[in-house]
């Protein structure tokens, strides 16, 4: 029946990583501290939840895809995924006031690309199949030396670019799950055993942990509800992660999408918020479910850290750190 006690498993952490959250807060601070005649612009658009983007807009922050839109009196914010090197150079040449909110892990990946190229290596940038805002930024660090790799099959294509097997390095693009890159790294390592890579501590595990949390939630419930807009790629990716285990998955753009047919006979429900989900949607869904009987709510998070005693600088990452499931 419809009226019954249910168990709810909510995927954490929230959609925005620590770098995105810090970037928005730094931008809001810049808007508060800016002179009245100094408009604040974010270059491009930060990858953040709709509520955070709304806060920026309400604070008077504008978004510019080109520095031509930023007046000389303006303040330009570099977003957490960074900006291409020519944009940095142009901002410096014009003397613009810059607030750089580039995530330290993204900046570290950019420095790795530049350093590996500087020592004469071809740099293979592991981007996976997902579009990330930071890919063009990483490539811009050494455009003549970077090849992007989207799947493991491309390892065999590198030879047509005339790469030197002794001068090859790899960088994992921030913003993609590290386990998405694992297969590509293995394939590259098999073909080019001397390929060099980043240290474990240089990798961003935010997307990895988020995807793992979604899969873990979906495996433990009868139905997973992905909260997000119908046209949101982030919600679509979360749906794919949740569906990987073969359980039922539905997307909710509004609390009104929660129907009797969805819930009949369902004892355990997973809830996964996407970046396009308004902050009010989660409590609305919880209230609707609580109205149908007693509800126990558990938040599930996956946390990954470097493996103790493992030399992460070893080429090709022979083993990746594993995530720890944390329920609260």
Buried (B, 14 or more C-beta within 10 A) or exposed (E): EEEEEBBBBBBBBBBBBBBBBBBBEBBBEBBEEBEEEBBBBBBBEBBBBBBBBEBBEEBEBEBBEEBEBBEEEBBBBBBBBBBBBEBBEBBEEEEBBBBBBBBEBBBBBBEBBBBBBEEEBBBBBBBBEBEBBBBBBBBBBBEEBBBBBBBBEBBEEBEEEEBEEEBBBBBBBBBBBBBBBBBBBBBBBEBBEEBBBBBBEBBBBBBBBBBBBBBBBBBBBBBBBBBBBEEBBBBBBBBEBBBBBEBBBBBBBEBEBBEEEBBEEBEBBBBBBBBBBBEEBBEBBBEBBEEBEEBEBEBBBBBBEBEEEBEBEEBBBEEBBEBEEEEE
